[in-house]
Amino acid sequence: MFFDGELSFREIERRTRTDIAYMYLAGMQKPVYRTILGFKVDFPDLIDGAFKTTLNIVK
């Protein structure tokens, strides 16, 4: 599901505080893992659509 392997939601949360790429993608926000999990559960189609759009741009 995630770009660089199967990351846990806690690991994604940690990286939004320590990794500049994740900070940028998170808009410099620092979400907690429950927020990230809730978004994935509530909006799976948005995540899939954004990923597919990104792949089309990179082509």
Buried (B, 14 or more C-beta within 10 A) or exposed (E): EEEEEEBEBEBBBBBBEEBEEBBEBBEEEEBEBEEBBEBBEEEEEEEEEEEEEEEEEEE
